[in-house]
Amino acid sequence: MPRHFNLVPEPWIPVLYDDGTSGRVGWRDLIAESPRIIDVVTDPPHVYGIVVRLATAMVLRTQGAPLGEQSPKSWRTWGEKALADGVAVASLDAYFEEWGDRFWLLDDEHPFLQDSTIATECDKRASTNKFLFNVASGRNHLWWTKTLDDDAPALPFDIAAMALLAQWGYAAGGGCANRRGVPKAKQAPQRRYSQFIPRGANLFETLLMSCTPAFADAEFAERDVPVWEVDPGATLVPGQMSRLTASTRGFLLFGDADGVVKVVSTWGDNQLSLDFWAADVFMESRVAPKDREILPHRLGMTDAAWREAPAVLAERRDDAERIPPVVLDAQRNPLGSAPAFIKSGVTVVTHFTDATGAVDLGWSRSDLPDLLGTTQEKDRKRYYEIAQFCAFTSDVLPTTQWLITKAGAEGARAVPDGDLFVRHLWSDAEELFYGIVGGLVWSEAALDLLDRIIKRFDVATENVSAPARLLAVLRTQRSLTGQIYKAKKKFNLINEEAEVS
């Protein structure tokens, strides 16, 4: 199969520039132009996290990072100097000159993030349906109508490249092809998890902050390289660059000059355990209550990323069971003492599945602005405001949701569109959360949210006229009023309400 589409020079990653224009870049220009790139706009949106992971490994490999150093000071010295000097383009170009042959999307020997040996080890090839997250086929999430495999089109190279990143990190739901006659179906590493990525004023700041080392990896530094530098089946050390770029899945794309026409998704030749990612710097971890094992934390479907802010921003952990992402720790971040870190926000990308982990349910990307300075500048009062509001919403909104949608037949009929009602309330809460980040007092925001609950309920039920449904409205309204009173009492808002009014 002839080589097609080298991902280093070819434009395929959508970006936004600081002058308001947009464009597409390859890996080389993504990093070379990162000081003037303010965002990477991927489809699906959660693939942003994979782009950052791979680009971070490239920065570590090309910009003189003190790999193997266990002193946070040496990393801060490097990070602040790199930020001041800008991208070392000559080193970047030298790297791609040496390794550019590993970045072809289609290639018989070393296709990017693929395993060429799959061609002889897997007989079954799938249509491009299998490769796209947002195509309704097989067990993928249904958006519109099912697409028949025989009708699956050839994928343009730029779309296929982005789909490869999505599959590399998250792997579409369902099984995968047998390899060597073995039907393993291990899921990809980021599936079901959230990544908390610091967000600078430009992409270069973001990538430098993402270079936070896991110091326990220092012993592997000499052997730690991105996966595209090793041959299929090679043993990966649990180091910084390996962890950023590895996957448990194996892929191979087939096509011609017109695009990608067939794919194979199977298990990776290098089977990696969950422990390999236990020190992932982007993930919040939890201590398992039974065996005290430290594992990445999964964000549930009913959770909102902004409600995790107190836990992931805590400088001093009040809850010993929760371990914030290392990348948000100012003491360990290469830019932790720089204004760029203090002013940065956080981007959270999450992939959601059902309870089995096999079916795709959705994904999200949330941008939380100007959060790190909340605690890193020792602003304990602002951190308290955020933490209190998050605790309040975690108590009030799930109960409200239950009252509206789960309180039995009569209660469910009280609000004509209970799901819409609940979505609006979560949107209200998120809006108020951003207000608190900007300086709003949490108690005022809490009382505002409680007031919105009642007002939204009145609007949602104003056209209910049937006697039986009117009775259901009154019962649900009484329950809401009681719940609101309990919430005010629990969070000491009754006196606050008098002061505000």
C-alpha positions in Angstrom: 0.0 0.0 0.0 1.6 3.3 -1.0 2.2 6.0 1.6 -0.4 8.7 2.0 -0.9 11.8 4.1 2.0 12.6 6.4 0.5 14.1 9.6 3.6 16.3 10.3 3.2 18.8 7.4 -0.3 18.1 6.2 -3.0 20.4 7.6 -5.7 18.4 9.5 -5.9 19.7 13.1 -8.5 22.6 13.4 -7.2 25.5 15.4 -8.2 29.1 16.4 -5.6 31.8 16.3 -5.2 34.8 18.6 -6.2 37.2 15.8 -9.7 35.5 15.5 -8.9 33.5 12.4 -9.1 29.7 12.1 -7.2 27.2 10.1 -5.8 23.6 10.0 -2.3 22.5 10.9 -0.2 19.4 11.1 1.8 18.3 14.1 4.8 20.5 13.2 2.9 23.7 12.9 0.6 22.9 15.9 3.7 23.1 18.1 5.7 25.7 16.1 2.7 28.1 16.0 1.4 27.2 19.5 2.2 30.6 21.0 -0.4 32.2 18.7 -2.9 29.3 18.8 -5.6 29.8 21.5 -7.7 26.7 20.9 -7.8 23.3 19.2 -11.3 22.5 18.0 -11.8 18.8 17.6 -14.8 16.6 16.5 -15.7 14.8 18.7 -14.8 17.5 21.3 -13.3 15.2 23.9 -10.5 14.3 21.4 -9.0 17.6 22.5 -7.5 15.7 25.4 -5.8 13.2 23.0 -4.3 16.0 20.9 -2.9 17.7 24.0 -1.4 14.4 25.3 0.4 13.6 22.1 1.6 17.2 21.5 2.8 17.3 25.1 5.0 14.2 24.4 6.4 16.0 21.4 7.2 19.0 23.5 8.9 16.8 26.1 10.9 15.2 23.3 12.0 18.3 21.4 12.2 21.2 23.8 15.0 20.2 26.1 12.9 19.0 29.1 14.9 17.8 32.1 13.7 14.2 31.7 14.9 12.1 34.6 15.3 15.1 37.0 13.4 14.6 40.3 13.8 18.2 41.4 10.7 20.3 40.9 13.0 23.3 40.8 14.8 22.0 37.7 11.4 21.6 35.9 10.3 25.1 36.9 13.6 26.5 35.6 13.1 24.7 32.3 9.4 25.6 32.0 9.9 29.3 32.7 12.9 29.6 30.3 11.0 27.7 27.6 8.0 30.0 28.0 10.3 33.1 27.8 12.3 31.8 24.8 9.4 30.4 22.8 9.3 27.3 20.7 12.7 25.9 19.7 11.7 25.4 16.1 15.1 24.1 15.0 15.0 21.3 17.5 11.4 20.5 16.5 12.3 20.3 12.8 15.3 18.1 13.5 13.1 15.7 15.4 10.5 15.5 12.6 13.4 15.1 10.1 14.5 12.0 12.0 11.2 10.5 12.8 8.9 11.9 10.0 8.5 8.4 8.4 6.6 7.3 11.5 3.8 9.9 10.9 2.3 8.5 7.7 -1.4 7.8 8.1 -1.2 5.0 5.5 2.0 3.0 5.3 3.0 -0.6 5.0 5.8 -0.4 7.7 5.1 2.2 10.4 1.7 3.9 10.0 1.1 6.5 12.8 -0.4 5.0 16.0 -1.0 1.8 14.1 0.4 -1.7 13.9 1.3 -3.0 10.5 1.5 -6.6 11.6 -2.3 -6.6 12.0 -2.6 -7.0 8.2 -1.5 -10.6 8.5 -2.9 -11.3 12.0 -6.6 -10.2 11.4 -8.7 -11.5 8.6 -11.7 -9.3 9.2 -11.7 -5.7 8.1 -14.6 -3.3 8.9 -16.1 -0.5 7.0 -15.4 3.1 8.0 -18.7 2.9 10.1 -16.7 1.2 12.8 -14.2 4.1 13.0 -16.4 7.1 13.6 -18.0 7.8 17.0 -20.8 9.8 15.7 -22.0 7.3 13.0 -25.1 5.3 14.0 -24.0 1.8 13.3 -23.5 -1.4 15.3 -23.6 -0.5 19.0 -22.5 3.1 18.5 -24.8 5.7 20.0 -27.8 6.3 17.7 -28.0 9.9 16.5 -30.0 9.7 13.3 -30.6 6.5 11.2 -28.4 3.5 10.9 -25.7 3.6 8.2 -25.2 0.3 6.3 -21.7 -0.9 6.0 -22.0 -1.3 2.3 -22.9 2.4 2.0 -20.0 3.6 4.2 -18.0 6.2 2.4 -14.3 6.6 2.0 -13.0 8.9 4.8 -11.0 12.0 3.8 -7.6 11.7 5.4 -8.1 14.7 7.8 -11.3 13.1 9.1 -9.7 9.7 9.4 -6.7 11.1 11.3 -9.0 12.7 13.9 -11.0 9.5 14.1 -7.8 7.6 14.8 -7.0 9.8 17.8 -10.5 9.3 19.1 -10.2 5.6 18.8 -6.7 5.6 20.2 -7.8 7.2 23.4 -11.4 6.1 23.8 -12.2 3.1 21.4 -15.8 3.0 20.2 -18.2 0.8 22.1 -18.7 -2.9 21.2 -16.3 -5.7 20.5 -13.2 -5.7 18.3 -11.7 -8.0 15.7 -10.0 -11.3 16.6 -6.2 -11.2 16.5 -4.3 -14.4 16.0 -7.6 -16.1 16.6 -8.0 -14.5 20.1 -11.1 -12.3 20.8 -9.7 -9.9 23.4 -11.6 -6.6 23.7 -9.7 -4.4 26.2 -10.9 -0.9 26.2 -8.7 2.1 25.4 -7.1 4.0 28.3 -9.1 7.2 28.5 -12.5 5.5 28.2 -14.9 6.4 31.0 -12.5 8.9 32.6 -12.0 12.6 32.9 -8.9 14.6 32.1 -8.3 17.9 33.8 -6.0 19.9 31.5 -4.6 23.3 32.6 -5.5 25.9 29.9 -3.1 28.8 29.3 -3.6 32.0 27.3 -2.2 30.1 24.3 -1.5 26.5 23.4 2.2 26.7 24.1 1.4 27.6 27.7 -1.0 24.8 27.9 1.5 22.3 26.6 4.3 23.5 28.9 1.9 23.1 31.9 0.9 19.6 30.7 4.6 18.6 30.8 4.3 18.1 34.6 6.4 15.0 35.5 5.4 12.0 37.6 8.7 12.0 39.5 8.4 8.3 40.2 9.1 7.8 36.4 12.6 9.2 36.7 14.3 5.8 36.6 12.7 5.1 33.2 13.7 8.4 31.6 16.5 6.9 29.4 14.2 4.3 28.0 11.0 6.3 27.9 9.9 7.4 24.4 6.6 8.1 22.6 5.0 4.9 21.2 5.6 6.0 17.5 9.4 5.6 18.1 9.1 1.9 19.1 8.2 -1.1 17.0 5.0 -3.1 17.5 5.2 -5.5 20.5 8.0 -3.6 22.1 7.9 -3.4 25.9 6.8 0.1 27.1 8.2 1.4 30.3 5.8 3.2 32.6 7.3 6.6 31.9 6.0 10.1 31.2 6.0 9.9 27.4 4.9 6.3 27.1 1.9 7.0 29.3 0.9 10.1 27.3 1.0 8.2 24.0 0.1 4.6 24.7 -3.2 2.7 24.1 -4.5 -0.8 24.8 -6.0 -1.0 21.3 -4.5 -1.9 18.0 -5.5 -0.3 14.7 -4.7 -0.5 11.0 -6.2 1.7 8.3 -6.5 0.7 4.6 -7.1 3.0 1.7 -5.7 4.7 -1.4 -5.2 8.2 -2.7 -9.0 8.9 -2.3 -9.0 8.2 1.4 -9.5 5.5 4.1 -11.9 2.7 3.0 -11.4 -0.1 5.5 -10.2 -0.4 9.2 -9.2 -3.0 11.7 -9.8 -2.3 15.4 -8.4 -5.0 17.6 -6.5 -5.5 20.8 -3.1 -4.0 21.1 0.0 -6.2 20.8 1.4 -4.6 24.0 -1.3 -5.4 26.7 -1.1 -2.7 29.4 -2.7 -3.0 32.8 -4.6 -0.2 34.5 -1.6 0.3 36.8 0.3 1.6 33.8 -1.9 4.8 34.0 -2.2 4.9 37.8 0.1 8.0 37.8 -1.6 9.8 34.9 -0.9 13.5 35.7 -4.3 14.7 34.2 -6.6 12.5 36.2 -8.1 12.8 39.6 -7.6 9.6 41.6 -9.4 7.9 44.4 -8.3 5.5 47.1 -10.4 2.3 46.9 -12.1 1.8 50.3 -11.5 -2.0 50.4 -7.9 -2.7 49.2 -6.7 1.0 49.4 -5.6 0.7 45.7 -5.2 4.1 44.0 -7.1 4.3 40.7 -8.3 7.0 38.3 -11.7 8.4 39.2 -14.6 8.1 36.7 -17.0 11.0 36.4 -20.6 9.7 36.4 -23.3 10.6 33.9 -25.1 12.6 36.5 -22.0 14.6 37.5 -21.0 18.0 36.2 -17.4 18.7 35.6 -17.5 22.0 37.4 -18.7 20.4 40.6 -15.3 18.6 40.8 -13.5 21.9 41.1 -13.1 21.9 44.9 -11.5 18.4 44.9 -9.2 18.9 42.0 -8.1 22.4 43.1 -7.5 21.6 46.8 -3.9 22.4 47.9 -4.5 20.6 51.2 -6.8 17.6 50.8 -9.7 17.6 53.3 -10.7 14.2 51.9 -7.8 11.8 52.1 -9.6 9.5 49.7 -9.3 12.0 46.8 -6.1 12.8 45.0 -6.2 15.9 42.8 -4.6 15.7 39.3 -0.8 16.3 39.6 -0.9 18.7 36.7 -2.9 21.2 38.7 -0.4 21.2 41.6 1.6 24.4 41.6 4.5 22.8 43.5 5.1 20.3 40.7 4.0 22.1 37.5 6.8 23.6 35.3 4.9 26.9 35.2 3.6 26.7 38.8 5.3 29.9 40.0 4.7 31.8 36.7 1.8 34.2 36.2 0.7 32.0 33.2 -0.2 29.2 35.7 -1.9 31.4 38.2 -4.1 32.9 35.5 -4.9 29.6 33.7 -8.2 27.8 33.6 -8.9 24.1 33.3 -10.4 22.1 30.4 -12.1 18.9 31.4 -12.8 16.3 28.8 -14.9 13.2 29.6 -16.1 10.1 27.8 -19.3 8.5 29.2 -20.4 4.8 28.9 -23.1 2.6 30.3 -22.4 0.6 33.5 -20.7 -2.1 31.6 -18.3 0.3 29.9 -19.1 -1.3 26.5 -21.6 1.2 25.0 -20.9 4.9 24.1 -23.4 7.3 25.7 -21.7 10.6 25.2 -18.8 12.9 25.8 -18.2 16.4 27.0 -15.7 19.2 27.0 -16.0 21.9 29.7 -13.8 25.0 30.0 -13.5 26.3 33.5 -11.9 29.8 33.4 -9.4 31.4 35.8 -9.6 28.6 38.4 -6.0 27.8 39.4 -5.4 31.3 40.9 -8.3 30.6 43.2 -6.1 28.5 45.5 -2.6 29.0 44.2 -2.7 32.7 45.2 -3.8 31.5 48.7 -7.2 32.9 48.1 -8.8 30.7 50.7 -12.0 32.8 50.8 -12.6 32.3 47.1 -11.9 28.6 47.4 -14.4 28.4 50.2 -17.0 30.1 48.1 -16.6 27.6 45.3 -16.5 24.6 47.6 -19.7 25.7 49.4 -21.7 26.3 46.3 -20.6 22.9 44.8 -21.5 21.2 48.0 -24.9 23.0 48.0 -25.7 22.0 44.4 -24.6 18.5 45.0 -27.2 18.3 47.8 -30.1 20.3 46.2 -30.2 19.6 42.5 -30.2 15.7 42.6 -33.1 15.9 45.1 -35.0 18.4 42.8 -34.4 16.2 39.8 -35.8 13.2 41.7 -38.9 15.2 42.8 -39.6 16.3 39.2 -38.9 13.1 37.3 -38.9 10.2 39.7 -41.6 11.0 42.3 -44.2 8.6 41.0 -46.8 8.8 38.3 -48.6 11.9 39.6 -45.4 13.8 40.2 -44.0 13.0 36.9 -47.1 14.3 35.2 -47.0 17.5 37.1 -44.3 19.0 34.8 -45.1 18.4 31.1 -41.3 18.3 30.2 -39.5 17.3 33.4 -36.2 16.5 31.6 -36.1 20.0 30.0 -36.9 21.5 33.4 -34.0 19.7 35.0 -31.5 20.6 32.2 -32.4 24.3 32.7 -31.7 24.0 36.4 -28.3 22.5 35.8 -27.5 25.3 33.3 -28.6 27.8 35.9 -26.3 26.3 38.5 -23.4 26.3 36.0 -24.0 29.9 35.2 -24.0 30.8 38.9 -20.8 28.7 39.4 -19.0 30.9 36.9 -20.4 33.9 38.7 -18.8 32.7 41.9 -15.4 32.2 40.1 -15.8 35.8 39.1 -16.6 37.1 42.6 -20.2 36.4 43.4 -20.9 35.4 47.0 -21.9 31.7 47.2 -24.9 32.3 49.5 -26.3 34.8 47.1 -25.9 32.4 44.3 -27.5 29.6 46.3 -30.5 31.7 47.1 -30.8 32.7 43.5 -30.8 29.1 42.4 -33.5 28.2 44.9 -35.6 31.1 43.6 -35.1 29.9 40.1 -36.4 26.5 41.0 -39.7 27.9 42.1 -40.0 30.3 39.2 -39.1 27.7 36.6 -41.7 25.3 38.2 -44.4 28.0 38.0 -43.6 28.7 34.4 -43.5 25.0 33.5 -46.9 24.3 35.1 -48.8 27.5 34.3 -50.8 25.8 31.5 -51.8 22.7 33.5 -55.6 22.7 33.8 -56.8 19.1 34.2 -58.0 18.6 37.8 -55.9 15.4 38.3 -52.8 17.1 37.0 -53.4 20.3 39.0 -53.5 18.1 42.1 -50.1 16.6 41.1 -48.8 20.2 40.6 -49.8 21.2 44.1 -48.3 18.1 45.6 -45.0 18.5 43.8 -44.9 22.2 44.6 -45.4 21.4 48.3 -42.5 18.9 48.1 -40.3 21.5 46.4 -41.1 24.1 49.0 -40.3 21.7 51.8 -37.0 20.7 50.2 -36.0 24.3 49.7 -36.6 25.1 53.3 -34.5 22.1 54.4 -31.7 23.2 52.1 -31.8 26.7 53.5 -31.6 25.4 57.1 -28.9 22.8 56.3 -26.7 25.4 54.7 -27.5 28.2 57.1 -29.2 30.3 54.4 -32.3 31.5 56.3 -30.5 34.4 58.1 -28.5 35.1 54.9 -31.8 35.4 53.0 -33.0 38.1 55.4 -29.7 40.1 55.0 -29.9 39.8 51.2 -33.5 40.9 51.0 
